[in-house]
Amino acid sequence: MNKIKFGLISVSDRASENIYADEGIPTLEKLLTNRSSSSINLEIIGTELIPDNIDLIKEKITFLIDKKDADVVITTGGTGPSPKDLTPDATLQIIDKELPGFGEYLRRESIKYSKNAILSRQTAGTKGRALILNLPGSPNSILQLLPSVMDQIIHCVEEIKK
């Protein structure tokens, strides 16, 4: 596999209402652009900035997979304990197969930086032949975590595309 297509979703009420600038998608774009190489091309095929709404989260993930043909959808935001944090709940409602190791690993890595990592509900799973991965909304968390699982993301996509 020489190309992996990524869809990116930032889930934030305040950023989607322009109360503050979204930093999730730009951080993801920077990491993915820097990761592309001659052996593997990581292409961003769509981005969405949406409020914390479970039906909208499910709709946008499904759109990126079914209509834009994303191999991977990465969400950022909505993974905490607040009643408004619904990203993992939306993901769990639409996946075919949960991949709990991603969440376990990401929380274990996160705890090195913040004890509040135990509150995070990061999860991952497959929908059809695509991977969905939920990351926290903090740009620092994204920078600390995503590079540590990129090889596993690539391997997972290779496996589910067989």
Secondary structure, 3 states (H helix, E strand, C coil): CCEEEEEEEEECHHHHCCCCCCCHHHHHHHHHHHHCCCCCEEEEEEEEEECCCHHHHHHHHHHHHHCCCCCEEEEECCCCCCCCCCHHHHHHHHCCEECHHHHHHHHHHHCCCCHHHHHCCCCEEEECCEEEEEECCCHHHHHHHHHHHHHHHHHHHHHHCC
